[in-house]
């Protein structure tokens, strides 16, 4: 996974899952990582990563199609 890059990070798992699912629908094969602390589960983030070949497209999709306001 050394050529995979983080394109999204959130403390909210449901938001990261939405981003992951949208990127999956676009065929980018993202990977969602749970980097929350397993003992207390009150700090850390969920990260969505994609292959370095898909970074620009993934960031464009996130910017244009996802709005959590």
N, C-alpha and C positions, 0 to 999 in steps of 0.2 A: 504494500500500500504506500510505498514511498513516492509514487507518482500521483497520489490522490491528494486533492486540496480541499480545504474547508470553504464552502460557499455560503453556509448559513449556520448561525449559532443562536440558541435561545435557552432560557431557563425553563421554558414551558414545552413539555414533551408533545402536547397536541399540535402546537405550531410547527415544530420540527417535522412531525409526522405529515402534516399537510404539505409542507414544502417537499418532503421526500416523495410523497405520492404524486404530486404534480410533475416533478422531474422524472419520476418513473414512467408516467404516462407519455412523456416526451421522448422516451427511449434512452435516457442518459444513464440508467443503471446506477443511481446514487446509493450510498451506504449511510445509514443513520447510526451514529455512535452515542451511547449513553455515557457521559463523563460526569454524571452526578456522583456525589459521595455516597457510597453504599451503607455507611454506618448511620449517618444522620439524615441524608437525603434533603438537606436544606441549602446546599451550595453546589456549584458546578453547572454545567450546561449540557444540552443535547446538541450534537453537531451533525450537519449533513455534508458529506463529502462527495466529490465526483472526480473522475479521471481528469488529469491535467489537460487532456485533449478537449474536454467539454466545459471548461471553466467559463469561458466567455458566453456561451449559449445558456448555461445554467444561471449565471448572474443576470442575463437579459430576461430570462423567463421569470425569475424571482422579482426583478424590478418592475416588469410590465404587467404581470398577471396576479401577483399576490399583494394584498393590502390588509393588514391586521388592525386597521383603525376602527 
